[in-house]
């Protein structure tokens, strides 16, 4: 495979069967998005956000891109903005790990810190204020930008259909809602019988404490109607599934992968005999080593200790 | 009896309790009994007797929207949880 630049190397990720974890009567597959250039599914999203902004005339060379993110989206945007010549600012809570800050800084992103006590809500608030105050700044805002789900509708789903035309069900995690919305709509257009399930990460109480029910936020990108089920997965079950995946299938993935895998195993017996289920693996596990998620020891104790930071 | 898990933000309205046992054989019955015992919860959870749009109710980890809504059956050992909508960012 030969590409003109790094942004063109996004997508066409492996769809890998899980012979050892598939329950009787079902066949599980993982879509390994960790194989994207910066190591996550967010390369697709970032490329789509930038492409659509260029198309709409929101971006011209030298214009600054601003996004509240400390995670995969920031790293993906940083790589694309480098190649395309846009300066990038990422807003993130001040308690973001040094590893994340270093990675983004290395990619050339400027970092603005928001109060730790406000969590990611605070980053969104600060980014919105900065964008409102400076008309020269463009904020893609993946939670409310249709280009997010579009990336999955136009790339992720067609790849799944090409590799596995008789796919019976898809499981993705709920973050922005872009994956399940985009993939789900396209798969259902291909075959209305396809079932779509969302794995909802169950955050630690600490994270809930930082949020306000009265301002409960449903991302605009998420279309709840595309789902056939939404199942929450706590840190322990996600971590257990992630560990089983590496132990039994030799695939080292991030904890969100474990959450989707746990849901795929749970819904398998609701599907017709022989059903082929695709679960999303948004990224590999490497980036999370410093969280302690993969440290040796009792998985229950580890899950309890890190449940507040695991999904950050 | 079914157990309802209360998120941190709502615990001031349950006297600090994180888990509350409430009788009922459907989600609707359980929530009606819950707000009868803890009246301050009502406007936060229900609107015209239905679960508010931004409140997610799960029975044994499954969102009731994709089961039978308020009519979803709740077994004796079931666990209900109330989750504010959460999605990495907020308005």
HADDOCK unambig.tbl for C-alpha pairs under 7 A between the chains (distance, minus, plus):
assign (segid A and resid 120 and name CA) (segid B and resid 88 and name CA) 6.28 0.50 0.50
assign (segid A and resid 120 and name CA) (segid B and resid 89 and name CA) 5.56 0.50 0.50
assign (segid A and resid 121 and name CA) (segid B and resid 89 and name CA) 5.14 0.50 0.50
assign (segid A and resid 121 and name CA) (segid B and resid 90 and name CA) 5.07 0.50 0.50
assign (segid A and resid 124 and name CA) (segid B and resid 89 and name CA) 6.30 0.50 0.50
assign (segid A and resid 124 and name CA) (segid B and resid 90 and name CA) 6.63 0.50 0.50
assign (segid A and resid 175 and name CA) (segid B and resid 87 and name CA) 5.31 0.50 0.50
assign (segid A and resid 175 and name CA) (segid B and resid 88 and name CA) 6.20 0.50 0.50
assign (segid A and resid 176 and name CA) (segid B and resid 87 and name CA) 6.06 0.50 0.50
assign (segid A and resid 205 and name CA) (segid B and resid 8 and name CA) 6.43 0.50 0.50
assign (segid A and resid 208 and name CA) (segid B and resid 8 and name CA) 6.52 0.50 0.50
assign (segid A and resid 209 and name CA) (segid B and resid 8 and name CA) 5.72 0.50 0.50
assign (segid A and resid 209 and name CA) (segid B and resid 9 and name CA) 6.01 0.50 0.50
assign (segid A and resid 212 and name CA) (segid B and resid 9 and name CA) 6.75 0.50 0.50
assign (segid A and resid 213 and name CA) (segid B and resid 9 and name CA) 6.96 0.50 0.50
assign (segid A and resid 213 and name CA) (segid B and resid 84 and name CA) 5.12 0.50 0.50
assign (segid A and resid 216 and name CA) (segid B and resid 54 and name CA) 5.94 0.50 0.50
assign (segid A and resid 216 and name CA) (segid B and resid 84 and name CA) 5.63 0.50 0.50
assign (segid A and resid 216 and name CA) (segid B and resid 85 and name CA) 4.83 0.50 0.50
assign (segid A and resid 216 and name CA) (segid B and resid 86 and name CA) 6.48 0.50 0.50
assign (segid A and resid 217 and name CA) (segid B and resid 85 and name CA) 5.43 0.50 0.50
assign (segid A and resid 217 and name CA) (segid B and resid 86 and name CA) 5.95 0.50 0.50
assign (segid A and resid 217 and name CA) (segid B and resid 87 and name CA) 6.65 0.50 0.50
assign (segid A and resid 217 and name CA) (segid B and resid 90 and name CA) 5.33 0.50 0.50
assign (segid A and resid 217 and name CA) (segid B and resid 91 and name CA) 6.70 0.50 0.50
assign (segid A and resid 218 and name CA) (segid B and resid 85 and name CA) 6.00 0.50 0.50
assign (segid A and resid 218 and name CA) (segid B and resid 86 and name CA) 6.98 0.50 0.50
assign (segid A and resid 218 and name CA) (segid B and resid 87 and name CA) 6.76 0.50 0.50
assign (segid A and resid 219 and name CA) (segid B and resid 87 and name CA) 6.73 0.50 0.50
assign (segid A and resid 228 and name CA) (segid B and resid 66 and name CA) 6.07 0.50 0.50
assign (segid A and resid 229 and name CA) (segid B and resid 63 and name CA) 6.87 0.50 0.50
assign (segid A and resid 229 and name CA) (segid B and resid 66 and name CA) 5.20 0.50 0.50
assign (segid A and resid 230 and name CA) (segid B and resid 62 and name CA) 5.89 0.50 0.50
assign (segid A and resid 230 and name CA) (segid B and resid 63 and name CA) 5.34 0.50 0.50
assign (segid A and resid 231 and name CA) (segid B and resid 61 and name CA) 5.45 0.50 0.50
assign (segid A and resid 231 and name CA) (segid B and resid 62 and name CA) 4.57 0.50 0.50
assign (segid A and resid 231 and name CA) (segid B and resid 63 and name CA) 6.21 0.50 0.50
assign (segid A and resid 232 and name CA) (segid B and resid 61 and name CA) 5.13 0.50 0.50
assign (segid A and resid 232 and name CA) (segid B and resid 62 and name CA) 6.54 0.50 0.50
